[in-house]
């Protein structure tokens, strides 16, 4: 029999996961900032929720306290806040 083919959605998910892993490596190596990584994933994969991007990158901003956590702490908050997408809504500033 034939091997099952991937649906476009499965291919998109696989591509997102691959790109997110590469971003995590670059974050951990100090090559890029949280804001750059987050914005790039959001731009390339607009259908992915901000919460999912935070989850895959391993950090984010606590909506209740406004404090950064996880890998987002590794870069300056001012850089994160200057990103061209609003972290909470994914809308352009």
For each residue, the residues with C-beta under 8 A, 3 or more apart:
1:
2: 5
3:
4:
5: 2
6: 10 11 14
7: 10 11
8: 11 12
9: 12 13
10: 6 7 13 14
11: 6 7 8 14 15
12: 8 9 15 16 45 47
13: 9 10 16 17
14: 6 10 11 17 18
15: 11 12 18 19 45
16: 12 13 19 20 41 44 45 48 56
17: 13 14 20 21 56
18: 14 15 21 22
19: 15 16 22 23 40 41 44 45
20: 16 17 23 24 41 53 56 57
21: 17 18 24 25
22: 18 19 25 26
23: 19 20 26 27 32 37 40 41 57
24: 20 21 27 28 37 56 57 58 71
25: 21 22 28 29
26: 22 23 29 31 32 37
27: 23 24 30 31 32 33 34 37 57 71 74 75
28: 24 25 71
29: 25 26
30: 27 74
31: 26 27
32: 23 26 27 36 37
33: 27 36 37 75 76 79 80
34: 27 37 38 57 59 68 71 72 74 75 79 80
35: 38 39 75 79 80 81 82 83
36: 32 33 39 40 83
37: 23 24 26 27 32 33 34 40 41 57
38: 34 35 41 42 53 54 57 80 83 85 87
39: 35 36 42 43 83 84 85
40: 19 23 36 37 43 44
41: 16 19 20 23 37 38 44 45 48 53 56 57
42: 38 39 45 46 48 50 53 85 90
43: 39 40 46 85
44: 16 19 40 41
45: 12 15 16 19 41 42 48 53
46: 42 43 90
47: 12
48: 16 41 42 45 52 53
49: 52 53 90
50: 42 53 54 87 88 89 90
51: 54 55 60
52: 48 49 55 56
53: 20 38 41 42 45 48 49 50 56 57
54: 38 50 51 57 59 60 61 70 72
55: 51 52 58
56: 16 17 20 24 41 52 53
57: 20 23 24 27 34 37 38 41 53 54 60 70 71 72
58: 24 55 70 71
59: 34 54 68 69 70 71 72 73 74
60: 51 54 57 68 69 70 72 87
61: 54 66 67 68 69 72 80 87 88
62: 65 66 67 68 69
63: 66 88
64:
65: 62
66: 61 62 63
67: 61 62
68: 34 59 60 61 62 72 73 77 80
69: 59 60 61 62 72 73
70: 54 57 58 59 60 73
71: 24 27 28 34 57 58 59 74
72: 34 54 57 59 60 61 68 69 75 80
73: 59 68 69 70
74: 27 30 34 59 71
75: 27 33 34 35 72 79 80
76: 33 79 80
77: 68 80 81
78: 81 82
79: 33 34 35 75 76 82 83
80: 33 34 35 38 61 68 72 75 76 77 83 87
81: 35 77 78
82: 35 78 79
83: 35 36 38 39 79 80 87
84: 39 92 93
85: 38 39 42 43 90 91 92 93
86: 89 90 91 92 93
87: 38 50 60 61 80 83 90
88: 50 61 63
89: 50 86
90: 42 46 49 50 85 86 87
91: 85 86
92: 84 85 86
93: 84 85 86
